Amino acid sequence: MVTTEPSPPPRTATARRRSPLAVASLLLAVLAVLAQVAHPLLSGDALHTTTVAAVVLFAAAVLADAARRFGPATAGGVLLVAGGIGLLAEAVGTATGFPFGAYSYAGSLGPQVLDVPVVVPLAWTMMAYPMLLAGRTLAPPGSWTAVPVAAVGLASWDLFLDPMMVAQGHWTWADPTPALPGVPGVPLTNYAGWLLVALVISAVLQRVVPDPRRPPRKGRPAGARGPASRPAPAPGPARARGSAELAVPGLLLGWTWLGSTVDALVFSGRPWVALWGFVVMGAVVAPTLAHWLWAAASMRRR
């Protein structure tokens, strides 16, 4: 017997049901941005505390967005996968030097687990989820090419992050050579390690986080869990509708990319960091934001 899924509720009812998480994710995202805006004005313990707070707020925002879009179980899966793999990689890294190179934390980022600050797995989480969505936006629907695109985007964030955190004294490298031109203090092995870990995290998240754009199997609509006869929505409108709902990931990706560029160039005096990060991270973030803005505009015209 062929069964069909019940019709979705009206859009207004869905919006009402999702509004608390939508408001929470947006509020947390704005607070995360404001905390990072304050960084150039702070120093010492105040800067360290604000750094940790920004990561916590950023991670909470993306998890709230994941819960809004895909449900609490998926949000928990994002935290478990990105945070768990990130913690494991960092714990192995501090103990053995693999895969990033030999380094140690200074103890300035709060409580630690396995010699890794608790905030560090949240940092992996806060960027892995929006970069997965970016990878899917730039890849064909359902394609695994989303994984390497997301991984490059995630690893490119460290072009900004590591020089800043080393300069602030949060961790140190035993041998910071060879390094990128113009970016002393961070070895090339670190970026290779980031890309490896980012590939693993992105590959697992690709399985954990549902993809509304994935082409349906024959006889099944996209996202269905049982047999059904209802046809899948047209790819163009469905893709635009899904992308138009990505305001929070878009805000956080855009702010991280452009805000980090301005910070490195204007406030921190690291023009090469600004150049490397702007170009490499921008290769993923810029076309993603362009598509999401186009999608939002398209949906407003409907």
BALOBA-1460 file (C-alpha; in Angstrom, 3 decimals):
// residues 302
<rec num="1" residu="m" x="0.000" y="0.000" z="0.000"/>
<rec num="2" residu="v" x="1.312" y="3.418" z="-0.964"/>
<rec num="3" residu="t" x="0.899" y="6.089" z="1.679"/>
<rec num="4" residu="t" x="1.278" y="9.819" z="1.474"/>
<rec num="5" residu="e" x="2.607" y="12.280" z="3.973"/>
<rec num="6" residu="p" x="0.139" y="14.702" z="5.582"/>
<rec num="7" residu="s" x="0.063" y="18.146" z="4.042"/>
<rec num="8" residu="p" x="2.346" y="20.647" z="5.785"/>
<rec num="9" residu="p" x="0.672" y="23.235" z="8.013"/>
<rec num="10" residu="p" x="0.018" y="26.695" z="6.603"/>
<rec num="11" residu="r" x="3.053" y="28.910" z="6.440"/>
<rec num="12" residu="t" x="1.665" y="31.264" z="9.093"/>
<rec num="13" residu="a" x="1.243" y="28.429" z="11.597"/>
<rec num="14" residu="t" x="4.756" y="27.178" z="10.907"/>
<rec num="15" residu="a" x="6.181" y="30.661" z="11.375"/>
<rec num="16" residu="r" x="4.349" y="31.044" z="14.691"/>
<rec num="17" residu="r" x="5.617" y="27.681" z="15.924"/>
<rec num="18" residu="r" x="9.200" y="28.482" z="14.989"/>
<rec num="19" residu="s" x="9.258" y="32.126" z="16.054"/>
<rec num="20" residu="p" x="10.741" y="31.602" z="19.574"/>
<rec num="21" residu="l" x="13.796" y="29.760" z="18.217"/>
<rec num="22" residu="a" x="14.088" y="32.193" z="15.323"/>
<rec num="23" residu="v" x="14.095" y="35.147" z="17.713"/>
<rec num="24" residu="a" x="16.514" y="33.392" z="20.085"/>
<rec num="25" residu="s" x="18.990" y="32.504" z="17.338"/>
<rec num="26" residu="l" x="18.937" y="36.049" z="15.934"/>
<rec num="27" residu="l" x="19.328" y="37.620" z="19.380"/>
<rec num="28" residu="l" x="22.245" y="35.338" z="20.240"/>
<rec num="29" residu="a" x="23.881" y="36.118" z="16.895"/>
<rec num="30" residu="v" x="23.593" y="39.876" z="17.466"/>
<rec num="31" residu="l" x="25.030" y="39.519" z="20.978"/>
<rec num="32" residu="a" x="27.934" y="37.468" z="19.590"/>
<rec num="33" residu="v" x="28.704" y="40.179" z="17.047"/>
<rec num="34" residu="l" x="28.513" y="42.907" z="19.684"/>
<rec num="35" residu="a" x="30.885" y="40.982" z="21.939"/>
<rec num="36" residu="q" x="33.396" y="40.757" z="19.102"/>
<rec num="37" residu="v" x="32.957" y="44.419" z="18.211"/>
<rec num="38" residu="a" x="34.179" y="45.238" z="21.718"/>
<rec num="39" residu="h" x="37.454" y="43.302" z="21.315"/>
<rec num="40" residu="p" x="39.610" y="46.221" z="20.097"/>
<rec num="41" residu="l" x="38.511" y="48.266" z="23.122"/>
<rec num="42" residu="l" x="39.503" y="45.654" z="25.715"/>
<rec num="43" residu="s" x="42.644" y="44.076" z="27.117"/>
<rec num="44" residu="g" x="43.738" y="41.617" z="29.788"/>
<rec num="45" residu="d" x="41.105" y="39.612" z="31.667"/>
<rec num="46" residu="a" x="38.252" y="41.619" z="30.150"/>
<rec num="47" residu="l" x="39.389" y="40.684" z="26.641"/>
<rec num="48" residu="h" x="39.791" y="37.016" z="27.582"/>
<rec num="49" residu="t" x="36.332" y="36.898" z="29.144"/>
<rec num="50" residu="t" x="34.723" y="38.593" z="26.165"/>
<rec num="51" residu="t" x="36.510" y="36.218" z="23.780"/>
<rec num="52" residu="v" x="35.031" y="33.203" z="25.557"/>
<rec num="53" residu="a" x="31.593" y="34.839" z="25.759"/>
<rec num="54" residu="a" x="31.585" y="35.571" z="22.028"/>
<rec num="55" residu="v" x="32.317" y="31.930" z="21.206"/>
<rec num="56" residu="v" x="29.593" y="30.670" z="23.548"/>
<rec num="57" residu="l" x="27.038" y="33.102" z="22.099"/>
<rec num="58" residu="f" x="28.091" y="32.280" z="18.523"/>
<rec num="59" residu="a" x="27.781" y="28.531" z="19.146"/>
<rec num="60" residu="a" x="24.420" y="28.954" z="20.874"/>
<rec num="61" residu="a" x="23.143" y="30.979" z="17.917"/>
<rec num="62" residu="v" x="24.028" y="28.344" z="15.330"/>
<rec num="63" residu="l" x="22.646" y="25.521" z="17.487"/>
<rec num="64" residu="a" x="19.389" y="27.430" z="17.952"/>
<rec num="65" residu="d" x="19.243" y="27.922" z="14.192"/>
<rec num="66" residu="a" x="19.886" y="24.212" z="13.609"/>
<rec num="67" residu="a" x="17.104" y="23.358" z="16.073"/>
<rec num="68" residu="r" x="14.764" y="25.773" z="14.324"/>
<rec num="69" residu="r" x="15.449" y="24.395" z="10.872"/>
<rec num="70" residu="f" x="15.982" y="20.695" z="11.537"/>
<rec num="71" residu="g" x="14.834" y="19.982" z="15.099"/>
<rec num="72" residu="p" x="16.524" y="19.636" z="18.499"/>
<rec num="73" residu="a" x="17.928" y="16.179" z="17.733"/>
<rec num="74" residu="t" x="19.848" y="17.508" z="14.740"/>
<rec num="75" residu="a" x="21.128" y="20.456" z="16.774"/>
<rec num="76" residu="g" x="22.381" y="17.999" z="19.389"/>
<rec num="77" residu="g" x="24.005" y="15.988" z="16.620"/>
<rec num="78" residu="v" x="25.810" y="19.072" z="15.326"/>
<rec num="79" residu="l" x="27.216" y="19.752" z="18.801"/>
<rec num="80" residu="l" x="28.186" y="16.116" z="19.323"/>
<rec num="81" residu="v" x="29.869" y="15.756" z="15.936"/>
<rec num="82" residu="a" x="31.612" y="19.112" z="15.537"/>
<rec num="83" residu="g" x="32.366" y="19.596" z="19.224"/>
<rec num="84" residu="g" x="33.280" y="15.966" z="19.845"/>
<rec num="85" residu="i" x="35.574" y="15.568" z="16.844"/>
<rec num="86" residu="g" x="37.076" y="18.996" z="17.520"/>
<rec num="87" residu="l" x="37.775" y="18.081" z="21.158"/>
<rec num="88" residu="l" x="39.293" y="14.739" z="20.160"/>
<rec num="89" residu="a" x="41.532" y="16.360" z="17.538"/>
<rec num="90" residu="e" x="42.695" y="19.034" z="19.977"/>
<rec num="91" residu="a" x="43.324" y="16.519" z="22.768"/>
<rec num="92" residu="v" x="45.402" y="14.343" z="20.446"/>
<rec num="93" residu="g" x="47.104" y="17.453" z="19.097"/>
<rec num="94" residu="t" x="48.218" y="18.778" z="22.488"/>
<rec num="95" residu="a" x="49.406" y="15.320" z="23.547"/>
<rec num="96" residu="t" x="51.205" y="14.199" z="20.376"/>
<rec num="97" residu="g" x="51.570" y="17.176" z="18.010"/>
<rec num="98" residu="f" x="49.384" y="15.481" z="15.375"/>
<rec num="99" residu="p" x="47.735" y="16.741" z="13.198"/>
<rec num="100" residu="f" x="48.454" y="20.444" z="13.817"/>
<rec num="101" residu="g" x="52.017" y="20.452" z="15.149"/>
<rec num="102" residu="a" x="53.306" y="20.764" z="18.710"/>
<rec num="103" residu="y" x="51.493" y="23.452" z="20.720"/>
<rec num="104" residu="s" x="50.123" y="24.098" z="24.204"/>
<rec num="105" residu="y" x="47.342" y="26.182" z="25.715"/>
<rec num="106" residu="a" x="48.177" y="28.939" z="28.187"/>
<rec num="107" residu="g" x="45.187" y="28.360" z="30.463"/>
<rec num="108" residu="s" x="43.619" y="31.750" z="29.676"/>
<rec num="109" residu="l" x="40.466" y="30.419" z="27.994"/>
<rec num="110" residu="g" x="38.722" y="28.994" z="31.035"/>
<rec num="111" residu="p" x="38.119" y="25.408" z="32.247"/>
<rec num="112" residu="q" x="39.819" y="22.582" z="30.395"/>
<rec num="113" residu="v" x="39.000" y="18.977" z="29.507"/>
<rec num="114" residu="l" x="41.838" y="16.703" z="28.362"/>
<rec num="115" residu="d" x="44.131" y="19.779" z="28.435"/>
<rec num="116" residu="v" x="41.812" y="21.536" z="25.974"/>
<rec num="117" residu="p" x="39.721" y="24.600" z="26.953"/>
<rec num="118" residu="v" x="36.010" y="23.743" z="26.968"/>
<rec num="119" residu="v" x="35.354" y="26.721" z="24.712"/>
<rec num="120" residu="v" x="37.493" y="25.249" z="21.908"/>
<rec num="121" residu="p" x="35.015" y="22.489" z="20.872"/>
<rec num="122" residu="l" x="32.338" y="25.191" z="20.811"/>
<rec num="123" residu="a" x="34.537" y="27.176" z="18.418"/>
<rec num="124" residu="w" x="34.653" y="24.199" z="16.035"/>
<rec num="125" residu="t" x="30.870" y="23.898" z="16.351"/>
<rec num="126" residu="m" x="30.109" y="27.566" z="15.764"/>
<rec num="127" residu="m" x="31.765" y="27.611" z="12.351"/>
<rec num="128" residu="a" x="31.291" y="24.012" z="11.147"/>
<rec num="129" residu="y" x="27.498" y="24.236" z="10.872"/>
<rec num="130" residu="p" x="27.235" y="27.468" z="8.841"/>
<rec num="131" residu="m" x="30.106" y="26.344" z="6.611"/>
<rec num="132" residu="l" x="28.263" y="23.084" z="5.909"/>
<rec num="133" residu="l" x="25.279" y="25.138" z="4.753"/>
<rec num="134" residu="a" x="27.629" y="27.256" z="2.642"/>
<rec num="135" residu="g" x="29.160" y="24.153" z="1.074"/>
<rec num="136" residu="r" x="25.719" y="22.827" z="0.199"/>
<rec num="137" residu="t" x="24.757" y="26.161" z="-1.343"/>
<rec num="138" residu="l" x="27.761" y="26.120" z="-3.681"/>
<rec num="139" residu="a" x="27.494" y="22.411" z="-4.555"/>
<rec num="140" residu="p" x="24.847" y="20.722" z="-6.708"/>
<rec num="141" residu="p" x="21.867" y="19.502" z="-4.637"/>
<rec num="142" residu="g" x="22.721" y="16.279" z="-2.814"/>
<rec num="143" residu="s" x="26.335" y="16.295" z="-4.009"/>
<rec num="144" residu="w" x="29.191" y="15.272" z="-1.723"/>
<rec num="145" residu="t" x="31.275" y="18.073" z="-3.209"/>
<rec num="146" residu="a" x="29.651" y="20.117" z="-0.452"/>
<rec num="147" residu="v" x="32.033" y="18.417" z="1.996"/>
<rec num="148" residu="p" x="35.383" y="19.705" z="0.622"/>
<rec num="149" residu="v" x="33.871" y="23.150" z="0.012"/>
<rec num="150" residu="a" x="32.656" y="23.306" z="3.623"/>
<rec num="151" residu="a" x="36.009" y="22.007" z="4.855"/>
<rec num="152" residu="v" x="37.957" y="24.675" z="2.991"/>
<rec num="153" residu="g" x="35.642" y="27.318" z="4.408"/>
<rec num="154" residu="l" x="36.029" y="26.000" z="7.953"/>
<rec num="155" residu="a" x="39.816" y="25.695" z="7.706"/>
<rec num="156" residu="s" x="40.111" y="29.163" z="6.137"/>
<rec num="157" residu="w" x="38.714" y="30.690" z="9.326"/>
<rec num="158" residu="d" x="41.936" y="29.725" z="11.086"/>
<rec num="159" residu="l" x="43.850" y="32.076" z="8.799"/>
<rec num="160" residu="f" x="42.291" y="34.798" z="10.951"/>
<rec num="161" residu="l" x="41.912" y="32.914" z="14.222"/>
<rec num="162" residu="d" x="45.320" y="31.440" z="14.917"/>
<rec num="163" residu="p" x="47.438" y="34.592" z="14.412"/>
<rec num="164" residu="m" x="45.052" y="36.537" z="16.645"/>
<rec num="165" residu="m" x="44.962" y="33.943" z="19.448"/>
<rec num="166" residu="v" x="48.735" y="33.472" z="19.373"/>
<rec num="167" residu="a" x="49.223" y="37.242" z="19.573"/>
<rec num="168" residu="q" x="46.875" y="37.356" z="22.586"/>
<rec num="169" residu="g" x="48.851" y="34.574" z="24.265"/>
<rec num="170" residu="h" x="46.136" y="31.915" z="24.400"/>
<rec num="171" residu="w" x="48.446" y="29.233" z="22.967"/>
<rec num="172" residu="t" x="51.995" y="28.900" z="21.683"/>
<rec num="173" residu="w" x="53.712" y="26.764" z="19.048"/>
<rec num="174" residu="a" x="56.855" y="24.797" z="19.797"/>
<rec num="175" residu="d" x="58.178" y="25.418" z="16.268"/>
<rec num="176" residu="p" x="56.203" y="27.993" z="14.259"/>
<rec num="177" residu="t" x="58.174" y="27.434" z="11.053"/>
<rec num="178" residu="p" x="57.730" y="27.218" z="8.132"/>
<rec num="179" residu="a" x="54.884" y="29.727" z="8.097"/>
<rec num="180" residu="l" x="52.759" y="31.485" z="5.508"/>
<rec num="181" residu="p" x="54.428" y="34.548" z="3.947"/>
<rec num="182" residu="g" x="53.692" y="37.542" z="6.145"/>
<rec num="183" residu="v" x="52.137" y="35.439" z="8.935"/>
<rec num="184" residu="p" x="54.910" y="34.436" z="11.351"/>
<rec num="185" residu="g" x="54.213" y="32.506" z="14.523"/>
<rec num="186" residu="v" x="51.886" y="29.843" z="13.061"/>
<rec num="187" residu="p" x="53.316" y="26.794" z="11.243"/>
<rec num="188" residu="l" x="51.962" y="25.499" z="7.957"/>
<rec num="189" residu="t" x="51.288" y="22.151" z="9.633"/>
<rec num="190" residu="n" x="48.541" y="23.870" z="11.620"/>
<rec num="191" residu="y" x="46.575" y="24.771" z="8.504"/>
<rec num="192" residu="a" x="47.027" y="21.272" z="7.084"/>
<rec num="193" residu="g" x="45.728" y="19.814" z="10.343"/>
<rec num="194" residu="w" x="42.763" y="22.152" z="10.285"/>
<rec num="195" residu="l" x="41.875" y="21.074" z="6.760"/>
<rec num="196" residu="l" x="42.075" y="17.387" z="7.721"/>
<rec num="197" residu="v" x="39.880" y="17.792" z="10.800"/>
<rec num="198" residu="a" x="37.487" y="20.055" z="8.880"/>
<rec num="199" residu="l" x="37.080" y="17.364" z="6.212"/>
<rec num="200" residu="v" x="36.177" y="14.760" z="8.837"/>
<rec num="201" residu="i" x="33.721" y="17.039" z="10.634"/>
<rec num="202" residu="s" x="32.079" y="18.183" z="7.397"/>
<rec num="203" residu="a" x="31.737" y="14.625" z="6.096"/>
<rec num="204" residu="v" x="29.980" y="13.451" z="9.259"/>
<rec num="205" residu="l" x="27.773" y="16.541" z="9.424"/>
<rec num="206" residu="q" x="26.763" y="15.928" z="5.824"/>
<rec num="207" residu="r" x="25.204" y="12.692" z="7.068"/>
<rec num="208" residu="v" x="23.775" y="14.095" z="10.304"/>
<rec num="209" residu="v" x="22.168" y="17.324" z="9.073"/>
<rec num="210" residu="p" x="19.251" y="16.771" z="6.653"/>
<rec num="211" residu="d" x="19.605" y="18.362" z="3.241"/>
<rec num="212" residu="p" x="16.230" y="19.673" z="1.985"/>
<rec num="213" residu="r" x="17.691" y="20.037" z="-1.510"/>
<rec num="214" residu="r" x="18.759" y="16.413" z="-1.820"/>
<rec num="215" residu="p" x="17.084" y="14.849" z="-4.891"/>
<rec num="216" residu="p" x="14.459" y="12.285" z="-3.831"/>
<rec num="217" residu="r" x="14.837" y="8.599" z="-4.544"/>
<rec num="218" residu="k" x="12.436" y="7.293" z="-7.168"/>
<rec num="219" residu="g" x="8.914" y="7.371" z="-5.795"/>
<rec num="220" residu="r" x="9.861" y="9.405" z="-2.707"/>
<rec num="221" residu="p" x="9.721" y="13.129" z="-2.056"/>
<rec num="222" residu="a" x="12.797" y="14.906" z="-0.725"/>
<rec num="223" residu="g" x="13.150" y="14.443" z="3.017"/>
<rec num="224" residu="a" x="10.560" y="11.676" z="3.278"/>
<rec num="225" residu="r" x="11.139" y="8.837" z="5.751"/>
<rec num="226" residu="g" x="8.614" y="6.421" z="4.286"/>
<rec num="227" residu="p" x="7.189" y="5.586" z="0.832"/>
<rec num="228" residu="a" x="5.126" y="8.333" z="-0.677"/>
<rec num="229" residu="s" x="3.643" y="9.431" z="-3.962"/>
<rec num="230" residu="r" x="3.663" y="13.219" z="-3.501"/>
<rec num="231" residu="p" x="6.094" y="14.793" z="-6.032"/>
<rec num="232" residu="a" x="9.089" y="16.768" z="-4.850"/>
<rec num="233" residu="p" x="8.945" y="20.567" z="-5.138"/>
<rec num="234" residu="a" x="10.599" y="22.246" z="-8.082"/>
<rec num="235" residu="p" x="14.356" y="22.517" z="-7.418"/>
<rec num="236" residu="g" x="14.645" y="26.263" z="-8.100"/>
<rec num="237" residu="p" x="11.897" y="27.508" z="-5.758"/>
<rec num="238" residu="a" x="12.809" y="24.962" z="-3.093"/>
<rec num="239" residu="r" x="16.438" y="26.012" z="-3.156"/>
<rec num="240" residu="a" x="15.551" y="29.691" z="-2.988"/>
<rec num="241" residu="r" x="13.112" y="29.128" z="-0.133"/>
<rec num="242" residu="g" x="15.672" y="27.210" z="1.916"/>
<rec num="243" residu="s" x="18.435" y="29.729" z="1.292"/>
<rec num="244" residu="a" x="16.182" y="32.666" z="2.163"/>
<rec num="245" residu="e" x="15.781" y="31.287" z="5.705"/>
<rec num="246" residu="l" x="19.525" y="31.430" z="6.445"/>
<rec num="247" residu="a" x="19.672" y="34.917" z="7.927"/>
<rec num="248" residu="v" x="21.504" y="33.879" z="11.108"/>
<rec num="249" residu="p" x="24.215" y="31.740" z="9.444"/>
<rec num="250" residu="g" x="24.577" y="34.464" z="6.822"/>
<rec num="251" residu="l" x="25.014" y="37.180" z="9.437"/>
<rec num="252" residu="l" x="27.612" y="35.179" z="11.329"/>
<rec num="253" residu="l" x="29.572" y="34.111" z="8.251"/>
<rec num="254" residu="g" x="29.559" y="37.594" z="6.786"/>
<rec num="255" residu="w" x="30.570" y="39.204" z="10.053"/>
<rec num="256" residu="t" x="33.361" y="36.694" z="10.680"/>
<rec num="257" residu="w" x="34.790" y="37.170" z="7.194"/>
<rec num="258" residu="l" x="34.564" y="40.955" z="6.914"/>
<rec num="259" residu="g" x="34.925" y="41.762" z="10.615"/>
<rec num="260" residu="s" x="38.049" y="39.627" z="10.920"/>
<rec num="261" residu="t" x="39.490" y="41.288" z="7.813"/>
<rec num="262" residu="v" x="38.940" y="44.765" z="9.253"/>
<rec num="263" residu="d" x="40.300" y="43.742" z="12.652"/>
<rec num="264" residu="a" x="43.490" y="42.284" z="11.163"/>
<rec num="265" residu="l" x="44.024" y="45.205" z="8.789"/>
<rec num="266" residu="v" x="43.003" y="48.201" z="10.923"/>
<rec num="267" residu="f" x="43.175" y="47.273" z="14.611"/>
<rec num="268" residu="s" x="45.786" y="44.506" z="14.799"/>
<rec num="269" residu="g" x="48.238" y="45.708" z="12.169"/>
<rec num="270" residu="r" x="48.426" y="42.355" z="10.369"/>
<rec num="271" residu="p" x="47.828" y="43.176" z="6.685"/>
<rec num="272" residu="w" x="49.010" y="39.773" z="5.446"/>
<rec num="273" residu="v" x="46.575" y="38.005" z="7.763"/>
<rec num="274" residu="a" x="43.821" y="40.244" z="6.394"/>
<rec num="275" residu="l" x="44.826" y="39.420" z="2.817"/>
<rec num="276" residu="w" x="45.112" y="35.652" z="3.278"/>
<rec num="277" residu="g" x="41.856" y="35.396" z="5.209"/>
<rec num="278" residu="f" x="39.896" y="37.752" z="2.988"/>
<rec num="279" residu="v" x="40.868" y="35.894" z="-0.196"/>
<rec num="280" residu="v" x="40.623" y="32.266" z="0.959"/>
<rec num="281" residu="m" x="37.597" y="32.559" z="3.238"/>
<rec num="282" residu="g" x="35.975" y="34.918" z="0.770"/>
<rec num="283" residu="a" x="36.198" y="32.274" z="-1.961"/>
<rec num="284" residu="v" x="33.555" y="30.328" z="-0.013"/>
<rec num="285" residu="v" x="31.669" y="32.999" z="1.909"/>
<rec num="286" residu="a" x="31.265" y="35.676" z="-0.783"/>
<rec num="287" residu="p" x="29.403" y="33.547" z="-3.366"/>
<rec num="288" residu="t" x="27.399" y="31.918" z="-0.572"/>
<rec num="289" residu="l" x="26.203" y="35.270" z="0.747"/>
<rec num="290" residu="a" x="25.464" y="36.436" z="-2.782"/>
<rec num="291" residu="h" x="23.221" y="33.423" z="-3.351"/>
<rec num="292" residu="w" x="21.478" y="33.741" z="0.001"/>
<rec num="293" residu="l" x="20.767" y="37.439" z="-0.604"/>
<rec num="294" residu="w" x="19.435" y="36.644" z="-4.071"/>
<rec num="295" residu="a" x="17.242" y="33.910" z="-2.611"/>
<rec num="296" residu="a" x="15.860" y="36.204" z="0.065"/>
<rec num="297" residu="a" x="15.071" y="38.845" z="-2.562"/>
<rec num="298" residu="s" x="13.416" y="36.220" z="-4.760"/>
<rec num="299" residu="m" x="11.170" y="35.043" z="-1.943"/>
<rec num="300" residu="r" x="10.125" y="38.603" z="-1.099"/>
<rec num="301" residu="r" x="8.977" y="39.064" z="-4.702"/>
<rec num="302" residu="r" x="6.732" y="35.982" z="-4.537"/>
